[in-house]
Amino acid sequence: MAEKRAYEVLLIVDTNTPDDEFKRLTETLQQIITDQGGVVVKTDNMGRRQLAYPINRKKEGNYLLLEVEGTGREIAELERRMRVNDQIIRYITVRVDEDRRRAEKFKTKRARKASKRPFSSTGDRTRSGGRKEAAFNDDVEG
């Protein structure tokens, strides 16, 4: 069996699409993923936003983010269906499992390094270079 991978699919839907059709489109996309053996981890309707540049003379779009776990077969089918759908202006799919694994590795490495670092409990403050700060009251004569 193929290894499960994590993907993020971001798509922009035309603002002329009614709310009930937008909801039906979201459910259809989720159904495509589950039919192919994938799992929709999270669905985030990001709402109506202004586009960075006009696409097909449109300046706004409804953004939808899907987090998917699967083998990649369901992503290929999902992209094929999104390509022919007129309601979807743009889409992008990014594989994120490797990035998350790398971030987790750095996080544990940082935590391990921090646990090895000696902790000063005396309350002495040092500047960069290891010198102790001089108290201002000692230098002032009054």
Secondary structure, DSSP 8 states (H G I E B T S, - for coil): ----EEEEEEEEEETTS-HHHHHHHHHHHHHHHHHTT-EEEEEEEEEEEEEEEEETTEEEEEEEEEEEEE-SHHHHHHHHHHHH-TTEEEEEEEE-HHHHHHHHHHHHHHHHHHHHS----S---B-TTS-B---HHHH---
